[in-house]
């Protein structure tokens, strides 16, 4: 049990979460005489507070017979809504202390999980305790996602400390659960960071090694095409990475030992299980590719490779920091990892940092070049029958690494655009500025 009441602060000491009085609104459907009208009124009152409330969703709840809790509202910010709801037939309310977010504009699966953890008695300290969350970066992430037509998520981490700076999802993503923290999706070409790291460590190539980038390549019976079948001829590995040449990178992956990409992925956090007090996360799964066919697919982030935005943000943070940071959230608590992979060599990290920069200056993320100091890797990841794709971008700027995922986002350029909106909104808050 917690040693006493806790007030959580953001990384700058601003209020984040605390115990407040909320009004718990309950409904007894058997006492509601006009269910359609009541549902419409409830939705109208609650939508400005929580967009998930619709007339249809409330009417579905009212169709049952058992009493239910409709919503919990702060007495300090939702007095008018509480008054309107309490006047409706079948509605009752009760004031209760709850651990909630101080700024109602902030929304994150992190806050939902922290609320549940504190209310369940998880020890996160007592008194005023800082977290790693940056409220400015969190708001910038939320705003970058809110108008996306795709389920979308952003996770940002401070590479030098491992502190989780922001975890954001839009309403469409919320319907799928806390996907920013533990949703697993094929990472596509963002996984080329791992593949290239494994190839560099293997010693057969460097960032400047000239390699062929044909439009298509038949590798172990699998025809690998580049996007729109572009061809570059023979170019340095850095260029092939920056332009996201599937044929080049798959060709590197097929030559690697079966366990190489799986082992290297762990060095970037993918496949490491972290116990972070207050929240639940999953980084990803990268199985050993026993056959040449599996290695071809794994090299470009397909086959059975899956990762969460949290896991891909850790990958970016490893490139930025030069080592795998231990993710943290609440000051004074300890994150426990199920394993401690060996560090990526400084030579490999240095070359990856160059490739990240080239992706923005001369590659598939050129749309971010005007922002300054940004590096990263784009990713388009096919799923299902291969006719649809997720859009990814893993980026770094100063002392911040982040991952953007658009579920079903069609192409990486859409994720790059979202990343641009995020970075432009977060500039004044990025650590290291």
Secondary structure by P-SEA (a helix, b strand, c coil): ccccbbbbbcccccccbbbbbbbbbbbcccccccaaaaaaaaaaacccccccccaaaaaaaacccbbbbcccccccccaaaaaaaaacccbbbbbbbbbcccccccccaaaaaaaaaaaaccccccccccccccaaaaaaaaaaccccccccbbbbbcccccccccccccaaaaaacccccbbbccccccaaaaaaaaaaaaccccccccccccccccccccccccccccccccccaaaaaaaccaaaaaaaaaacccaaaaaaaaaacccccccccccccccbbbcccccaaaaaaaaaccccccccaaaaaaaaaaaaaccbbbbbccccbbbbbccccccccaaaaaaaaaaaaaaaaccccccccccccccbbbbbbbcccccbbbbbbbbccccccbbbbbcccccaaaaaaaaaaaaaacccccccc
